[in-house]
Amino acid sequence: MIEELEAHLHPQAQMKVIEAFQNETDVQFILTTHSPNLASKVKIDNLLMCDEKNIFPLRESKLSSNNYTYLERFLDVTKSNLFFAKGVILVEGWSEEILIPTIAKQIGYDLTKIEVSIVNVGSTAYLHFAKIFLRDDNNRINTRVSIVTDLDNRPDDNGIFDDDEKKKKEDKIKLQKEFENTNVEMFVAKEWTLEWCLYKSSSLSEFFKESVSEIHSKTKEFEKINDSFDNEKFEEKLCEKLKNRTLDKVAIANVLSNKIEKSNINHYDNDDYINYIIKAIKYVCGNK
C-alpha cells in the first residue's frame, strides 16, 4: 500500500511509477492520492472513489464500454479534479467555464471556497462523465453534479423555433429522466445556446452586446449608433455567426465576465434566460 505518492515525486516521475504499477500482474498495489495528475493516468477500471465511509469502484458505475473507452482517452488532469470536488458543474465549453464562477460570486457563491469544480467536457461529452456518479447498486455518491447544457435548437431565418426544433427540447427532457433519484441534475438553456440566452437576458443583454461589439469591432451590424444598437440587425448577424460558428465566444465571455464583475448585479431572480445557470449553481452548492 502506498499513500500519497505525489508528496514524494515530481509529476513526470509520478507518471512513470503509475505506468510501472499498472504493468505489474503478480502484485496488487493500493495507492491513495489527492492528485488529479495521478487520477488522470490510472485506468478507469482501477479507480475507487472514497466518499466519507464508503468506497465506490468506478467499474460498478453505470459507465458503458463506450464511456470507458472515451474516458480512458480524454480524462486529463483538468477533468479528473471531479474526483476530489465537493460539487461538480459539467459544462460544454470555455464560455460557461469563464462565466459561471463570475455569476456565482455575484449571487453570493464562491465556488473555490465551497470546493466546487467546473469541468469543461466539450460538446455533449458530459454523459460520459456524469455516469461516473450513477451506481449500478443505486447507492448515492454524496457529490452533487450539475450538468449545464445548451438546448441546441436553431431558429429559422425568421428567428422562429419550429416544431422540429422544439422536439430537441423534448429529447433533453427525456435525457433528464436518466438522472432521477440521483445527485446528478441537468439544467438546460431556455433556447439554443448560452450566447443566445445572454443576448435575450433581461439582466445581461446590454453587457453581452457591448462585449460582442468590442470583440467583433469590424462587424458593422454590431456597432453602436447614437449610443444604441440596432437590435434587428444585431440579432440577424448574431444568428448568422452562431450558425456558422464564427462568433468568438471565448473572447466575448472574457470581456463579459469583467463587465459583470464591475457591475452591481446581485440577483437574477426574474431572468428566465439565465435562470438555468442560477439553478445549476445553487443546486451544486447545496441550495436546491
C-alpha positions in Angstrom: 0.0 0.0 0.0 1.4 3.4 -1.0 0.0 6.6 0.5 0.0 9.9 -1.5 2.8 9.2 -4.0 2.5 12.9 -5.1 4.1 14.0 -1.8 7.4 12.5 -2.7 7.8 12.6 -6.5 7.5 15.3 -9.1 4.7 14.9 -11.7 6.8 13.3 -14.5 8.2 10.7 -12.1 4.7 10.0 -10.8 3.6 9.1 -14.4 6.4 6.6 -14.8 5.6 5.0 -11.5 1.9 4.7 -12.2 2.6 3.1 -15.6 5.0 0.6 -14.0 2.4 -0.3 -11.3 -0.3 -0.9 -13.9 2.0 -3.2 -15.9 2.5 -5.4 -12.9 0.4 -8.6 -12.9 1.8 -10.5 -9.9 1.4 -7.8 -7.2 -1.6 -5.8 -6.1 -1.0 -2.2 -5.3 -3.3 0.0 -3.3 -2.5 3.7 -3.8 -4.2 6.6 -2.1 -4.0 10.1 -3.7 -5.4 13.6 -3.7 -3.7 14.3 -7.1 -5.8 14.9 -10.2 -2.4 14.4 -12.0 -2.3 10.7 -10.8 -6.0 10.1 -11.2 -5.9 11.1 -14.8 -3.4 8.3 -15.6 -4.9 5.4 -13.6 -7.1 3.1 -15.7 -10.8 3.8 -15.1 -11.3 0.2 -14.1 -8.7 0.6 -11.3 -10.2 3.7 -9.8 -12.1 3.7 -6.5 -13.8 6.9 -5.2 -13.9 7.4 -1.4 -16.9 9.2 -0.1 -17.0 9.5 3.7 -17.0 5.9 4.9 -18.0 4.4 1.5 -15.9 3.3 -1.4 -17.3 3.3 -4.9 -15.4 1.4 -7.6 -15.9 3.0 -11.0 -16.3 -0.4 -12.6 -19.6 -0.6 -10.7 -20.9 2.6 -12.0 -23.3 3.0 -14.9 -20.4 3.6 -17.3 -20.9 1.7 -20.6 -18.0 0.2 -22.5 -18.2 3.3 -24.8 -18.0 5.6 -21.7 -14.9 3.7 -20.5 -13.2 4.0 -23.9 -13.9 7.7 -24.1 -12.8 8.5 -20.5 -9.6 6.5 -20.8 -8.6 8.7 -23.7 -9.9 12.1 -22.6 -9.8 12.1 -18.7 -6.9 14.6 -18.4 -5.7 16.4 -15.3 -8.2 19.3 -15.5 -11.1 16.9 -15.8 -10.0 14.4 -13.2 -10.4 17.0 -10.5 -14.0 16.0 -10.5 -13.0 13.0 -8.3 -11.9 15.4 -5.5 -14.5 18.1 -5.5 -17.4 18.5 -3.1 -19.6 19.5 -6.1 -19.1 19.4 -9.8 -20.5 21.6 -12.6 -20.1 19.9 -16.0 -20.2 22.4 -18.9 -19.9 22.1 -22.7 -17.4 24.8 -23.4 -15.0 27.6 -22.3 -17.6 30.3 -22.2 -19.5 28.6 -19.4 -16.3 27.8 -17.6 -15.3 31.5 -17.7 -18.7 33.0 -16.8 -20.2 30.6 -14.2 -17.7 31.4 -11.4 -18.3 35.2 -12.0 -22.1 34.9 -12.0 -21.8 32.6 -8.9 -19.8 35.2 -7.0 -22.3 37.9 -7.9 -25.1 35.9 -6.2 -23.0 35.0 -3.1 -21.4 31.7 -4.0 -17.6 31.5 -4.1 -17.1 28.2 -5.9 -13.4 27.9 -4.9 -14.3 28.3 -1.2 -17.1 25.8 -1.5 -14.8 23.4 -3.3 -16.9 23.1 -6.4 -15.1 22.2 -9.6 -16.2 23.3 -13.1 -15.3 20.6 -15.6 -15.3 21.6 -19.2 -16.0 18.4 -21.1 -16.6 19.8 -24.6 -19.7 19.4 -26.6 -22.2 16.8 -25.2 -19.5 14.6 -23.7 -21.0 15.3 -20.3 -22.9 12.0 -20.5 -19.6 10.1 -20.3 -18.6 12.0 -17.2 -22.0 12.1 -15.4 -22.3 8.4 -15.4 -19.3 8.1 -13.1 -21.7 9.3 -10.4 -24.5 6.8 -11.2 -24.2 3.4 -9.5 -25.4 0.0 -10.6 -26.3 -0.7 -6.9 -28.3 2.6 -6.7 -26.2 3.8 -3.8 -25.7 7.5 -3.8 -22.4 9.3 -4.0 -22.9 12.5 -1.9 -21.2 14.7 -4.5 -23.8 16.9 -6.2 -23.4 17.2 -10.0 -24.9 19.9 -12.2 -24.9 19.5 -16.0 -25.2 22.8 -17.8 -26.1 22.3 -21.4 -27.4 24.2 -24.5 -30.8 23.3 -25.9 -29.2 23.2 -29.4 -32.4 24.1 -31.2 -31.8 26.6 -34.0 -34.2 29.3 -35.1 -35.1 29.6 -38.8 -34.2 32.6 -40.9 -37.1 34.5 -39.4 -36.0 33.8 -35.9 -38.7 31.2 -35.3 -38.1 27.9 -33.4 -40.3 25.5 -35.4 -41.8 22.2 -34.3 -38.9 20.0 -35.4 -36.5 22.2 -33.4 -38.9 22.1 -30.4 -38.5 18.3 -30.4 -34.9 18.8 -29.3 -36.2 20.2 -26.0 -38.4 17.1 -25.5 -35.3 14.9 -26.1 -33.3 16.9 -23.5 -36.2 16.4 -21.0 -36.2 12.7 -21.6 -32.5 12.7 -21.0 -33.0 14.4 -17.7 -35.1 11.5 -16.5 -31.9 9.3 -16.6 -30.7 11.2 -13.6 -33.9 11.0 -11.5 -33.3 9.9 -7.9 -29.6 10.6 -8.2 -27.4 13.5 -7.1 -26.9 14.4 -10.8 -29.2 17.1 -12.2 -29.4 18.6 -15.7 -30.0 22.3 -16.4 -30.9 23.1 -20.0 -30.8 26.5 -21.7 -34.2 28.1 -22.4 -33.3 28.5 -26.1 -30.5 27.4 -28.4 -27.1 28.4 -26.9 -25.6 30.2 -23.9 -24.8 33.2 -26.1 -28.3 33.4 -27.4 -29.6 33.3 -23.8 -27.2 36.1 -22.9 -28.5 38.1 -25.8 -32.1 37.6 -24.6 -31.3 38.0 -20.9 -33.1 40.9 -19.1 -30.0 41.3 -16.9 -27.0 40.8 -19.1 -28.2 41.6 -22.7 -26.6 45.1 -22.8 -23.3 43.9 -21.3 -23.3 41.0 -23.8 -24.0 43.2 -26.8 -21.2 45.6 -25.7 -18.8 42.6 -25.4 -19.7 41.3 -28.8 -19.2 44.8 -30.3 -15.8 45.1 -28.7 -14.6 41.7 -29.9 -16.1 42.0 -33.4 -15.4 45.7 -33.8 -15.2 45.4 -37.6 -18.7 43.9 -37.9 -21.0 46.8 -38.9 -24.1 45.2 -37.6 -22.6 45.1 -34.1 -21.7 48.8 -34.0 -23.5 51.2 -31.7 -25.1 54.2 -33.5 -26.0 57.2 -31.3 -25.3 55.1 -28.2 -27.7 52.3 -29.1 -27.7 49.1 -31.1 -29.9 48.3 -34.0 -31.4 45.2 -32.4 -32.9 43.8 -35.6 -29.6 43.9 -37.4 -27.7 42.8 -34.3 -29.9 39.7 -33.9 -29.7 38.8 -37.5 -25.9 38.9 -37.5 -25.7 37.1 -34.2 -27.8 34.3 -35.6 -25.6 34.1 -38.7 -22.4 33.9 -36.7 -23.8 31.4 -34.2 -25.0 29.1 -37.0 -21.7 29.5 -38.9 -19.7 29.1 -35.7 -17.7 32.3 -36.4 -18.6 34.1 -33.1 -15.5 34.4 -30.9 -17.3 33.0 -27.8 -14.3 32.7 -25.5 -13.1 36.3 -26.1 -16.6 37.6 -25.6 -17.1 35.6 -22.4 -13.8 37.0 -21.0 -14.9 40.6 -21.7 -18.4 40.0 -20.4 -17.0 38.4 -17.2 -15.1 41.6 -16.5 -18.2 43.7 -17.1 -20.3 41.5 -14.7 -17.6 41.7 -12.0 -17.7 45.5 -12.2 -21.5 45.7 -12.1 -23.7 45.8 -9.0 -25.9 42.8 -10.1 -26.5 40.6 -7.1 -29.5 38.5 -8.3 -31.1 37.2 -11.5 -34.5 36.3 -9.9 -36.7 37.3 -12.9 -34.3 36.5 -15.7 -35.8 33.5 -17.5 -32.8 33.2 -19.8 -30.1 33.0 -17.2 -32.3 31.1 -14.6 -30.9 27.6 -15.7 -27.4 28.7 -14.8 -28.5 30.1 -11.4 -30.3 26.9 -10.6 -27.3 24.8 -11.5 -25.1 26.9 -9.2 -27.5 26.8 -6.3 -28.1 23.1 -6.7 -24.4 22.1 -6.7 -23.7 24.4 -3.7 -26.4 22.6 -1.7 -29.3 25.1 -2.1 -31.9 23.4 -4.3 
